[in-house]
C-alpha cells in the first residue's frame, strides 16, 4: 500500500481527536502489541535472478495489480513452508 501512496489512516477521525486521545490510543496499541512476533533487523535480502514462468501465470498475477512479484514470492514461500512441514 505504501508504495502506491496509500495508507490506512482515517485522517478525518484523527483530526477530530485531542492530543490526549491520540496519546492514549497510541499507548494502548503499543501495550497490546505482541512483541513475541516482532522481528529484529532488516528483512532478509532478495536474490535477483532470471526465471521463466508460463505467460498465463504472469498475466494473471499482473492483472491483480501492482505488487504482483511480491504476491508471486508470497505464494512460493507458502508452498516452501508447507513442504518443509511435510518433511519434518
Wavefront OBJ file of the C-alpha trace (Angstrom):
o trace
v 0.000 0.000 0.000
v 2.756 2.388 0.935
v 4.413 2.008 -2.483
v 1.137 3.031 -4.111
v 0.916 6.119 -1.888
v -1.933 4.674 0.168
v -2.309 4.245 3.893
v -4.961 3.045 6.326
v -5.102 6.205 8.437
v -8.538 7.740 8.902
v -7.224 11.297 8.678
v -10.552 12.963 9.435
v -11.035 10.918 12.619
v -7.516 11.751 13.763
v -8.085 15.472 13.135
v -11.147 15.342 15.409
v -9.181 13.701 18.248
v -7.470 15.670 21.019
v -3.752 15.216 21.644
v -4.584 13.302 24.836
v -6.858 10.893 22.913
v -4.154 10.273 20.329
v -1.541 9.604 23.013
v -3.900 7.252 24.894
v -4.694 5.291 21.742
v -1.004 5.043 20.785
v -0.130 3.805 24.286
v -2.958 1.238 24.222
v -1.834 -0.052 20.832
v 1.789 -0.306 21.981
v 0.781 -2.199 25.124
v -1.339 -4.676 23.157
v 1.349 -5.349 20.523
v 2.592 -8.948 20.548
v 6.341 -8.357 20.852
v 6.986 -12.112 20.660
v 6.246 -11.897 16.935
v 8.443 -8.841 16.329
v 11.408 -9.294 14.039
v 14.754 -7.689 14.752
v 16.747 -6.086 11.977
v 16.069 -5.830 8.294
v 14.015 -8.329 6.322
v 16.045 -10.972 4.508
v 17.597 -9.703 1.307
v 16.277 -10.900 -2.002
v 18.300 -12.504 -4.761
v 17.798 -11.253 -8.283
v 17.604 -13.980 -10.906
v 16.141 -14.725 -14.274
v 13.280 -17.191 -14.252
v 10.696 -18.216 -16.826
v 7.013 -18.630 -15.946
v 4.129 -19.584 -18.216
v 2.623 -16.474 -19.782
v -0.863 -17.103 -18.382
v 0.509 -17.290 -14.829
v 2.353 -13.981 -15.144
v -0.640 -12.353 -16.849
v -2.943 -13.490 -14.043
v -0.676 -12.130 -11.301
v -0.158 -8.847 -13.168
v -3.916 -8.458 -13.594
v -4.223 -8.402 -9.791
v -2.489 -5.014 -9.784
v 0.782 -3.542 -8.568
v 2.936 -5.758 -6.390
v 2.421 -8.891 -8.453
v 6.026 -10.042 -7.985
v 5.655 -9.717 -4.214
v 2.483 -11.839 -4.383
v 4.245 -14.447 -6.520
v 7.030 -14.559 -3.916
v 4.438 -14.992 -1.138
v 2.811 -17.929 -2.958
v 6.182 -19.614 -3.451
v 7.057 -19.015 0.218
v 3.793 -20.636 1.401
v 4.488 -23.651 -0.809
v 8.055 -23.913 0.505
v 6.913 -23.664 4.136
v 4.231 -26.319 3.588
v 6.766 -28.704 2.047
v 9.180 -28.076 4.923
v 6.442 -29.000 7.426
v 5.627 -32.167 5.474
v 9.254 -33.306 5.631
v 9.601 -32.801 9.394
l 1 2 3 4 5 6 7 8 9 10 11 12 13 14 15 16 17 18 19 20 21 22 23 24 25 26 27 28 29 30 31 32 33 34 35 36 37 38 39 40 41 42 43 44 45 46 47 48 49 50 51 52 53 54 55 56 57 58 59 60 61 62 63 64 65 66 67 68 69 70 71 72 73 74 75 76 77 78 79 80 81 82 83 84 85 86 87 88
